[in-house]
Amino acid sequence: MSIEYKLDSNSVNSKILFTEVSNFIREGFDQIGSIFSQDNGRAQFVLVLNDFLHTLLENDILTHWNVICDLRNNKVVDMENGQYRLTVSYKQRNCLNTTELQYLVRVDKNTDWTIDFSI
């Protein structure tokens, strides 16, 4: 397997919503594989995840969310070694707490997979 991750969570208000969000992220990891180690791959992953969370906002499930997977929560040396942090936080409607999901992602950079997002 070219990508592995560990999930830590805080203040999970709804296990049903937590499962829906974490399953979406897991499926994304399964599909993107080692491409997650590329800047464009991570940016695309975050964009798709933001679209998914925006849908939950439109369906009146969330009031706000934030997804971070860049230099704000990653050190360059860790990224060069194929280790990344993905932070997802969201606040459900009618809840005081903000749920936070912290993913520690390790990518096997010894693969030949590449992806070109240029048009």
C-alpha distance (Angstrom), angle and dihedral (degrees) to the residues before:
residue distance angle dihedral
M1 . . .
S2 3.77 . .
I3 3.82 98.9 .
E4 3.79 131.2 44.6
Y5 3.78 129.4 175.2
K6 3.77 143.7 -177.1
L7 3.80 122.6 -149.9
D8 3.79 126.7 -150.0
S9 3.79 119.0 180.0
N10 3.80 136.5 -166.9
S11 3.81 131.7 -164.1
V12 3.80 98.1 1.7
N13 3.80 104.1 -172.5
S14 3.79 99.4 178.4
K15 3.79 122.1 29.2
I16 3.80 89.7 -163.5
L17 3.81 92.8 56.7
F18 3.81 91.5 40.5
T19 3.81 89.6 54.1
E20 3.81 92.2 47.8
V21 3.82 93.1 50.5
S22 3.82 95.9 41.6
N23 3.82 91.7 47.2
F24 3.81 90.1 51.7
I25 3.81 90.2 51.5
R26 3.82 92.4 45.7
E27 3.80 90.9 51.7
G28 3.80 88.9 49.1
F29 3.80 91.2 52.6
D30 3.80 89.9 48.9
Q31 3.81 91.3 52.2
I32 3.79 99.9 42.0
G33 3.80 98.2 42.7
S34 3.78 117.2 168.1
I35 3.81 91.3 -7.6
F36 3.83 83.9 84.9
S37 3.82 86.7 78.7
Q38 3.81 90.8 66.3
D39 3.80 119.9 83.7
N40 3.81 91.8 -127.9
G41 3.80 91.8 47.3
R42 3.81 92.9 53.5
A43 3.80 91.6 44.4
Q44 3.81 90.5 52.0
F45 3.81 90.8 47.0
V46 3.82 91.4 51.7
L47 3.82 90.8 46.8
V48 3.81 92.6 53.5
L49 3.81 91.0 45.4
N50 3.82 90.4 50.3
D51 3.82 89.5 51.6
F52 3.82 90.1 51.9
L53 3.81 92.7 49.3
H54 3.80 90.7 45.6
T55 3.81 87.9 56.9
L56 3.81 88.5 55.3
L57 3.81 88.5 51.3
E58 3.81 91.2 50.6
N59 3.81 89.0 50.4
D60 3.82 88.5 55.4
I61 3.83 93.4 -114.3
L62 3.82 97.6 113.8
T63 3.79 132.1 36.8
H64 3.82 95.4 -163.4
W65 3.79 143.3 -15.2
N66 3.79 141.6 -173.5
V67 3.81 131.7 -156.8
I68 3.81 120.4 -166.9
C69 3.79 127.1 -178.9
D70 3.79 107.6 144.8
L71 3.80 139.9 78.9
R72 3.80 90.9 -50.5
N73 3.81 90.5 74.3
N74 3.83 103.1 14.7
K75 3.79 132.5 70.6
V76 3.80 117.2 -136.3
V77 3.81 92.2 -127.6
D78 3.83 90.9 54.3
M79 3.79 91.7 48.0
E80 3.80 90.8 50.0
N81 3.82 87.5 54.5
G82 3.81 92.2 51.5
Q83 3.81 97.3 -103.6
Y84 3.81 120.5 127.1
R85 3.79 138.6 173.5
L86 3.78 119.8 -139.6
T87 3.81 114.5 -169.2
V88 3.79 119.2 -166.7
S89 3.78 119.9 -179.6
Y90 3.77 128.0 174.5
K91 3.76 139.0 168.4
Q92 3.76 120.2 -143.3
R93 3.76 122.4 -140.2
N94 3.83 111.0 -93.1
C95 3.82 93.9 14.3
L96 3.78 127.6 113.6
N97 3.80 97.3 -156.2
T98 3.77 127.8 73.7
T99 3.79 114.0 -136.0
E100 3.79 113.9 -135.1
L101 3.78 125.9 -164.3
Q102 3.80 117.2 -167.3
Y103 3.79 115.6 -165.5
L104 3.77 121.5 -168.6
V105 3.80 104.3 -161.1
R106 3.78 125.3 -166.8
V107 3.79 118.3 -167.5
D108 3.79 125.0 -165.5
K109 3.79 99.9 -129.1
N110 3.82 91.9 -168.3
T111 3.78 93.8 90.4
D112 3.77 128.3 103.2
W113 3.81 95.7 -137.5
T114 3.76 116.3 127.0
I115 3.75 134.0 167.7
D116 3.79 130.2 -158.9
F117 3.80 117.0 -150.1
S118 3.79 94.4 -178.5
I119 3.79 118.4 116.6
